[in-house]
Amino acid sequence: MIDIDGVDFAKGGGLVPVVVQDATTLQVLTLAYMDRAALEETVASGEATFFSRSRGGRWRKGESSGNRLDLVSITPDCDADALVLKVRPRGPACHLGSTSCFGDEDAPGVGRLGRLEATIAARATADPAMSWTARLLAAGPKRAAQKVGEEGVETALAGAAGPDEELASEAADLLYHLLVLLRARGLPLQAALDVLEARAKAEP
């Protein structure tokens, strides 16, 4: 996953700063520090472990709260003296109870799509009588595909002749139902994003 020997701990007096991101939304959750032992434990355990400067020692996130950070990837910067940790959080990352240590805003920008995808996945097991999402998923891909078709037409009509507010609303409905369809077919949003990335690389 990472060449630990290649990380430059010496430059920071034995520590490297670590930017922690939600792997789904790419929201920055916190800034922490690691020494070599914390990095080795993170890789071995699959859970984010840091060096706490206030405690003067190792600290695995969520030891007391249960809000652990499951490791997805570790990427060093160009000088190998800072790291980006992508994680899947099990609960709020901030000790104050918010999603991020950097304010109360939740998954801004395109990260909202990642958060919506996670919400749809969570509601898949809800009571269909209480959840429109669960009801759609229970009806199967054909029903979700039908809704995508309906919302696509409504979005196109709003785009051609409706006010901006209507277009934004219909586009939101379309995105939601498209994510439901992907979930119904067992595909993540990342599958579509991978296609876009491949196409971008293929362009002259």
C-alpha positions as CSV (number, residue, x, y, z in Angstrom):
1,M,0.0,0.0,0.0
2,I,2.9,2.4,0.8
3,D,6.6,2.2,1.1
4,I,7.0,3.0,4.8
5,D,10.8,3.2,4.4
6,G,10.3,5.9,1.8
7,V,8.4,8.3,4.1
8,D,10.5,11.2,5.4
9,F,9.8,11.3,9.1
10,A,13.1,13.1,9.9
11,K,12.1,16.4,8.3
12,G,9.3,16.8,10.9
13,G,11.2,15.6,13.9
14,G,9.8,12.1,13.6
15,L,6.3,13.1,12.6
16,V,4.5,13.6,9.3
17,P,1.2,15.5,8.9
18,V,-1.7,13.4,7.7
19,V,-4.7,14.8,5.8
20,V,-7.6,12.5,6.4
21,Q,-10.3,12.3,3.7
22,D,-13.6,10.4,3.4
23,A,-13.0,8.0,0.6
24,T,-16.6,8.3,-0.7
25,T,-17.1,12.1,-0.6
26,L,-13.5,13.3,-0.5
27,Q,-14.4,15.6,2.4
28,V,-11.5,16.5,4.6
29,L,-12.2,15.0,8.0
30,T,-9.3,16.0,10.1
31,L,-5.5,16.8,10.1
32,A,-3.4,14.5,12.3
33,Y,0.1,13.3,12.7
34,M,1.9,10.0,12.5
35,D,5.2,8.6,13.6
36,R,6.6,5.5,12.0
37,A,5.0,3.2,14.6
38,A,1.6,4.8,14.0
39,L,1.9,4.4,10.2
40,E,3.0,0.7,10.7
41,E,0.0,0.1,13.0
42,T,-2.4,1.8,10.5
43,V,-1.2,-0.5,7.7
44,A,-1.3,-3.6,9.8
45,S,-4.6,-3.0,11.5
46,G,-6.5,-1.3,8.6
47,E,-7.7,1.4,11.0
48,A,-6.3,4.9,11.2
49,T,-3.8,5.2,14.1
50,F,-2.0,8.5,14.9
51,F,0.6,10.0,17.1
52,S,-1.2,12.4,19.5
53,R,1.1,15.4,20.3
54,S,-1.0,16.3,23.3
55,R,-0.9,12.8,24.8
56,G,2.6,12.2,23.6
57,G,1.9,8.8,22.2
58,R,0.0,6.5,19.9
59,W,-3.7,7.0,19.5
60,R,-6.1,4.8,17.4
61,K,-9.1,6.9,16.3
62,G,-12.3,5.6,17.9
63,E,-10.7,3.7,20.8
64,S,-13.1,5.4,23.3
65,S,-15.9,6.7,21.1
66,G,-16.1,3.8,18.6
67,N,-16.0,6.2,15.7
68,R,-13.2,4.4,13.9
69,L,-11.7,5.2,10.5
70,D,-11.3,2.2,8.3
71,L,-8.3,2.6,6.0
72,V,-8.9,2.6,2.2
73,S,-5.6,4.1,0.9
74,I,-2.4,6.0,1.9
75,T,-0.7,8.4,-0.5
76,P,2.5,10.3,0.2
77,D,3.0,13.8,-1.3
78,C,5.8,14.5,-3.8
79,D,8.4,15.0,-1.0
80,A,7.2,12.0,0.9
81,D,6.9,14.1,4.1
82,A,3.1,14.4,4.3
83,L,0.3,11.8,3.7
84,V,-3.2,11.7,2.5
85,L,-5.3,9.0,4.3
86,K,-8.5,8.0,2.6
87,V,-10.9,6.3,5.0
88,R,-14.4,5.1,5.5
89,P,-15.6,6.6,8.8
90,R,-17.7,4.7,11.3
91,G,-19.3,7.8,12.8
92,P,-18.3,11.4,13.2
93,A,-14.6,12.1,12.7
94,C,-14.6,15.1,15.1
95,H,-14.6,14.7,18.9
96,L,-17.3,17.4,19.0
97,G,-19.6,15.1,17.1
98,S,-19.5,16.7,13.6
99,T,-18.6,14.9,10.4
100,S,-15.4,16.9,10.0
101,C,-13.1,18.9,12.3
102,F,-13.3,21.7,9.8
103,G,-16.8,23.0,10.4
104,D,-20.3,21.6,10.4
105,E,-20.8,21.5,6.6
106,D,-21.4,17.9,5.4
107,A,-19.9,16.7,2.2
108,P,-19.9,19.9,0.2
109,G,-19.9,20.1,-3.6
110,V,-19.8,16.9,-5.6
111,G,-19.2,15.1,-2.4
112,R,-23.0,15.3,-1.9
113,L,-23.3,12.5,-4.5
114,G,-21.1,10.2,-2.5
115,R,-23.1,11.0,0.6
116,L,-26.4,10.4,-1.2
117,E,-25.1,7.1,-2.5
118,A,-24.3,6.0,1.1
119,T,-27.7,7.1,2.2
120,I,-29.4,5.1,-0.6
121,A,-27.4,2.1,0.5
122,A,-28.4,2.5,4.1
123,R,-32.0,2.8,3.2
124,A,-32.0,-0.3,1.1
125,T,-32.9,-2.4,4.2
126,A,-35.5,0.0,5.5
127,D,-39.2,-0.7,5.6
128,P,-40.6,-0.1,2.1
129,A,-43.8,1.2,3.6
130,M,-41.7,4.0,5.3
131,S,-39.1,4.7,2.7
132,W,-39.5,5.7,-1.0
133,T,-35.9,4.6,-1.6
134,A,-36.5,1.1,-0.1
135,R,-39.7,0.8,-2.1
136,L,-38.0,1.7,-5.4
137,L,-35.2,-0.8,-4.7
138,A,-37.7,-3.5,-3.7
139,A,-39.5,-3.0,-7.0
140,G,-36.3,-3.9,-8.9
141,P,-34.1,-2.3,-11.6
142,K,-37.0,-1.9,-14.2
143,R,-39.0,0.4,-11.9
144,A,-35.9,2.4,-11.1
145,A,-35.0,2.6,-14.8
146,Q,-38.6,3.8,-15.5
147,K,-38.1,6.6,-13.0
148,V,-34.8,7.6,-14.5
149,G,-36.6,7.9,-17.9
150,E,-39.4,10.0,-16.5
151,E,-37.0,12.3,-14.6
152,G,-34.8,12.6,-17.7
153,V,-37.7,13.8,-19.8
154,E,-38.8,16.3,-17.0
155,T,-35.2,17.6,-16.7
156,A,-35.0,18.0,-20.5
157,L,-38.3,20.0,-20.6
158,A,-37.2,22.1,-17.7
159,G,-33.9,22.8,-19.4
160,A,-35.5,23.8,-22.6
161,A,-38.2,26.1,-21.3
162,G,-38.4,26.2,-17.5
163,P,-36.9,28.6,-15.0
164,D,-33.5,27.9,-13.4
165,E,-35.1,26.7,-10.1
166,E,-37.2,24.1,-11.9
167,L,-34.2,22.8,-13.8
168,A,-32.2,22.5,-10.7
169,S,-35.0,20.6,-8.9
170,E,-35.5,18.2,-11.8
171,A,-31.8,17.6,-12.2
172,A,-31.7,16.7,-8.5
173,D,-34.5,14.2,-9.0
174,L,-32.7,12.7,-12.0
175,L,-29.4,12.3,-10.1
176,Y,-31.2,10.7,-7.1
177,H,-33.0,8.2,-9.3
178,L,-29.9,7.4,-11.3
179,L,-28.1,6.5,-8.1
180,V,-31.0,4.3,-7.1
181,L,-30.8,2.6,-10.4
182,L,-27.1,2.0,-10.1
183,R,-27.7,0.6,-6.6
184,A,-30.5,-1.7,-7.9
185,R,-28.1,-3.1,-10.5
186,G,-25.3,-3.5,-7.9
187,L,-23.1,-0.8,-9.4
188,P,-21.4,2.0,-7.5
189,L,-21.3,5.5,-8.8
190,Q,-17.5,5.0,-9.2
191,A,-18.2,2.6,-12.1
192,A,-19.6,5.6,-14.1
193,L,-16.8,7.9,-12.9
194,D,-14.2,5.4,-14.0
195,V,-15.7,5.5,-17.5
196,L,-15.5,9.3,-17.5
197,E,-11.9,9.1,-16.4
198,A,-11.0,6.6,-19.1
199,R,-12.7,8.8,-21.7
200,A,-10.9,11.9,-20.5
201,K,-7.5,10.1,-20.8
202,A,-8.4,8.9,-24.3
203,E,-9.1,12.4,-25.6
204,P,-6.4,14.0,-27.7
